[in-house]
Amino acid sequence: MNPIIRRSGLSIAGFMIASGFAAGPAVAMERPPATGDPPVPTAQPPPPPPAEGDDKQLLHYDYQRQKTEYYCAPAATAIALSTQGKSVSQREVANKLGTTTDGTESVEDTTRVLNEMTGGGYETTEIDGVEAQPQQVQELRTDVVEAVDDNRAVVANITGTAEDTNGRQYSYTGGHYLSIVGYEDGGDTLKIADPYDRSKDYWMDEEDVADWVAERGYSS
């Protein structure tokens, strides 16, 4: 199986294209705070199980926008942790992940930290090849549905360009980490919480998400 960290391995949000217009490099959009992290929200009790209805399952989560161009993994992991009522700073998560100015090395790190901070349950799944095969798409769908039904968000390491259900494109040529926080239609469509994009979240077909993860992997 090909290693997750191909295509330079370390993930930093690259150029983002929205509706066909280049938004510029991540570093131009991401600015670290002047003095450390902002106050961490007070920890809340674990949220209730996902709401049901119309075959749509959405987790309650606290969105975090990444504080630097290389903090996508800490932010995505913090979003995932918030679905279980855990409020942590991106800096704390970054220290646990081993994040540097080059990014976070592998989705194996997000799996390790999620297990460390939640008591276990997360596994790493790789998608080898430049495109996901049908069985890998099915596996991603199944893993997301099982995780969300268990009140856990998925953290995915992606690279390249994908399009949401509204036809908006997102391009992360240098790699990126994001969270999957819900699904509908039995997992055919997935809810993305993106710590880089200013719209915060969007829906995407599971095949497009699987192809986005190709050559990398996800924690579920």
N, C-alpha and C positions, 0 to 999 in steps of 0.2 A: 504493500500500500504506500502511496506517495506520502511524504511527510506533510503535515499541515502547513508548515512555515515556508512553503515554496513561494516564488515571486517576491523575494526579498524577506519573506517571513514576518518581519516586524511591521505591525499595522499602524499606520497614521492615515487619517482621512486625507485623501488626495484632492483632486479637483472634483467639484460637484456641479452637475448640470441639471438645471430645473427648467422644464418646459422648453428646452432647446437653447437656453442662454447660460453661458458659463458664469458661475458665481465667483470664480477666482480660487486661489489656493487656500487650503484650510488655515494656514498660518495667518492669512489676512483677515479671517473671520473669527478666529479663536484667540482671545487675549487672556492671559492668566490674571487673576486678581492682583491688585497692587500689594496687598499685605495678607498673604495666606488665604486659607479657605474661608468662606462665609460661615456663620454659625450653622451647626448641624441641627435640623429640625428635631424637636423632642420626639423620642420614640413613641410610636402609637401601638395600641394593641393589634394583634394579628387581624387582618381584614377578614370579612366574612367570605364564604365560598363564592366563586364566580356566579354572577347573575345568569339565570337561565331564560330562555325564550327565543323563539325564531332560530334555534340551533346556533346561537351566538354566545360565546363564552368570553368574557373580558375580565382580566384581573384588575384589581385596584392597585395602582402603583404611584409612586412619587417620581415625577420626571426630573431628571438632572441633565443639564446641558454641560458637555465636557468643558473643563476649565482651561485646557490648553489643546493644541493640535494633536498632542500625543496621549491625551487622557481618555480616548474613546473607550478602551477596555475598562478602566476604573469606573467611568460613568455608567456604561452598560451593566456592569456587575452590580453597582450600587442601585440601579433601577430594579434589577432582578431581586436583590435582597429586600427592597422595600415592599415587594409583594408578600413578604412574610413578616412584615411589621418591623423590619430592621432599618434604622436610619444611621447611615455611616457616611463619612466624608470621602470624597474622591481621593484625597491624599492618603487616608488610612488604607483604602483598598489598593491604591497604587503601590504602597509599600509592601503589601502582602503579595501582590502580583509580580513584583520585581520590575515594574514599569520604569523605563528610562526615557530620555529625550528621543530615542529611536522607536519608542512604542512598547507594546507588550508582545513578547516573543511568540506565544502559542495559546490556542484555546485550552490546552492542557492546564495552563495556569488559571484560567477562569474556572474550570471545573474544580481544581484543587481548592481555590479560595472559597467558592460557593459551598463546597462540602465542609470546609473548615468552619464557616460562619453559620451554617444552617443545620449541622449535625448529619449531613450525608444525603444521598439520594440522587446526586448528579453523576452523569457519565458523559464521556467524550465520544462523539461520533464523527468520523472523517468521511468526506466525500472526495474520492480520488477522481482524476480525469478533469478535463476542461469543462465538461457538462455533466449534470447529474443523470444517472440512468433511472428508468422507471421505478425500479425497486428501491433506489435511494430516495426518490421523491416520496414514495409511499412510506418509507421508514421515517423521513423527516415529519410527514404529516402525523403519523402515529405517535412519534415522540413528543411533538408539540401538544397534541390533544391530551396525551397522558399527563404531561407536565402541568398544563394549564388546569386540567381537572383536579390535579393534586395541589393547586394553588402555588405553582412554581413557574416563574418566567424562564425562558430559554435565552441563553447568550450565544450569538452567532458571530463567527469571524468570517467576513465576506471580502470579496475583491471584484473590481470590474463595474459594469453598468447594469442596472435593472430598472424596470418601469412599474409604477404602482397602478392600481385599478382605475385611476383617473387619467392615466396616460402621462404622468409626470416622471421624468427620468432622474436617476440618482447615480452618480459616477464616483467611485472611490478607487482610483487606479493604484494608490499606494496601500490599499487594504483598510479595513475598518472593523469595529465591533459595534453591535447593536443588540437590542433586546426584542424578543417576541413575546407579547403580553396578551394575546388572545387569538381566537379563531372563529370562523363561521362556516356554514355548509359542510360540517364534518371535517374541517381542516383544509378544505380546498382553498380558502382565503385566510391569510394570516395578518394579524395586527402587529405592526412594527413600531417600537419606540426607539427613535433614532437620536442619540445624544448630540449629533452634529447638526442635523437639519433644523432650521428655524420653525418649521411647521410642527415639530415635535413627534408626530406620529402619522401613519398612513397604512392603508391596506394593500396587500400584494398577493398575487396568486402563488400557491405553494411551489409550483414548478419554477417560477422566476426566483423565488427565494432559494430553492435548492441549487439552481445554477449559479446563483450569487455566492453560495457557500462552497461551490466546487473548488477543489484543490486546497481547501481548508477544512473547517469543521465547526461543531457547535457543542455547547454544554446543555444537557437536558436531564 
